[in-house]
Amino acid sequence: MTTLFISDLHLEESRPDITDAFLAFLDQKALGAEKLYILGDFFEAWIGDDEHTPLQEQVAKALRAVSDSGTELFLMHGNRDFLIGEDYCNRIGATLLDDPTVVDLYGTLTLLMHGDSLCTADVEYQKFRANMRNPQWQRMILQRPLAERQQMARQLREISMAKNKGKEEFIMDVTPDEVVREMETHGVRRLIHGHTHRPAVHQLEVGGEPATRIVLGDWGDNVWWLETGPDQDPILKKQPL
């Protein structure tokens, strides 16, 4: 039995190659796996569970087949798809996880995060994130007409892309001290997250003990996933799209 982790697919209609790669991944890797964790930014944008595009329907059907096969599915919000709700998760047979969440991964307590909250040097983004994650704000947004939300998503994406172009690289990466703080707070020595699009395995020290931070990769050019099992240490893997 294996457990798989992915993040940052940014599924959208303009990238059918990523959708095809994901469907193949489900068929070749996820079917028969014990668990599949999707740690945020699964979709490039999500404006509410009441939107039913052909892409969303295709992906939902494929995920439902995986969950019906016996693979446990877990989904975490990212900064692009934080409006995914319980209705969608029920449709695909997934459990919606809090960010952060601690799981027992074959005997090792492991902290799971999307990763954007670790980028504390980006003060402007953290203020934006706090507003977007406010339940009252989300309820207000979800009450707006679907077409209005679609337009808002396009505008937010354009603004985000424009602002990121002018930011220094270190601002868009995690803050090392914040990583240590989160791991100490949750009493773990392993962290798995995405968001930064900088796949790697980092060795560090937390509370005077060795610790590991595993960063999942985005699916812009490659299929990235983390694979582990009862007798297998986590291995970060990739293959071309």
BELQUIRA-V386580 format. One record per pair of residues at least 24 apart in sequence whose ideal C-beta (glycine too) atoms are under 6 Angstrom apart, sorted by the first residue. I is the first residue (numbers start at 1). J is the second residue. D is the distance in whole Angstrom. If there is no record, write none. Layout:
i=I j=J d=D
i=I j=J d=D
This chain:
i=1 j=34 d=4
i=1 j=229 d=6
i=2 j=33 d=5
i=2 j=227 d=6
i=2 j=229 d=5
i=3 j=34 d=5
i=3 j=35 d=4
i=3 j=228 d=5
i=4 j=33 d=5
i=4 j=36 d=5
i=4 j=225 d=6
i=4 j=227 d=6
i=5 j=37 d=5
i=5 j=192 d=6
i=5 j=226 d=4
i=6 j=38 d=6
i=6 j=225 d=5
i=7 j=39 d=4
i=7 j=40 d=5
i=7 j=194 d=3
i=7 j=216 d=4
i=8 j=41 d=5
i=8 j=194 d=5
i=8 j=218 d=4
i=9 j=42 d=6
i=9 j=219 d=5
i=10 j=41 d=6
i=10 j=44 d=4
i=11 j=43 d=5
i=12 j=44 d=4
i=13 j=55 d=5
i=17 j=241 d=5
i=18 j=219 d=5
i=21 j=223 d=5
i=21 j=241 d=5
i=23 j=62 d=5
i=26 j=62 d=5
i=26 j=66 d=5
i=30 j=66 d=5
i=30 j=71 d=6
i=31 j=69 d=5
i=33 j=71 d=5
i=35 j=72 d=4
i=36 j=71 d=6
i=36 j=73 d=5
i=37 j=74 d=5
i=38 j=75 d=5
i=39 j=76 d=5
i=39 j=114 d=6
i=39 j=194 d=5
i=40 j=76 d=5
i=40 j=77 d=6
i=40 j=78 d=3
i=40 j=114 d=3
i=40 j=194 d=6
i=41 j=78 d=3
i=41 j=80 d=5
i=42 j=81 d=6
i=43 j=81 d=5
i=44 j=80 d=6
i=45 j=80 d=6
i=45 j=153 d=4
i=46 j=81 d=4
i=46 j=83 d=5
i=46 j=84 d=5
i=47 j=149 d=4
i=47 j=153 d=5
i=48 j=83 d=6
i=48 j=142 d=5
i=49 j=85 d=5
i=49 j=87 d=4
i=49 j=88 d=4
i=60 j=91 d=5
i=60 j=92 d=5
i=63 j=92 d=4
i=64 j=92 d=5
i=64 j=93 d=6
i=67 j=93 d=3
i=76 j=114 d=6
i=78 j=114 d=5
i=79 j=116 d=5
i=82 j=132 d=6
i=102 j=186 d=5
i=106 j=230 d=5
i=108 j=190 d=6
i=109 j=188 d=5
i=110 j=190 d=5
i=111 j=186 d=5
i=111 j=188 d=5
i=111 j=191 d=5
i=112 j=192 d=5
i=113 j=193 d=4
i=114 j=195 d=5
i=115 j=193 d=4
i=115 j=194 d=5
i=115 j=195 d=3
i=115 j=196 d=6
i=116 j=195 d=5
i=118 j=174 d=4
i=118 j=178 d=5
i=118 j=179 d=6
i=119 j=174 d=6
i=120 j=175 d=4
i=120 j=178 d=5
i=121 j=171 d=5
i=121 j=175 d=5
i=122 j=171 d=5
i=179 j=213 d=6
i=180 j=206 d=6
i=199 j=224 d=5
i=201 j=236 d=6
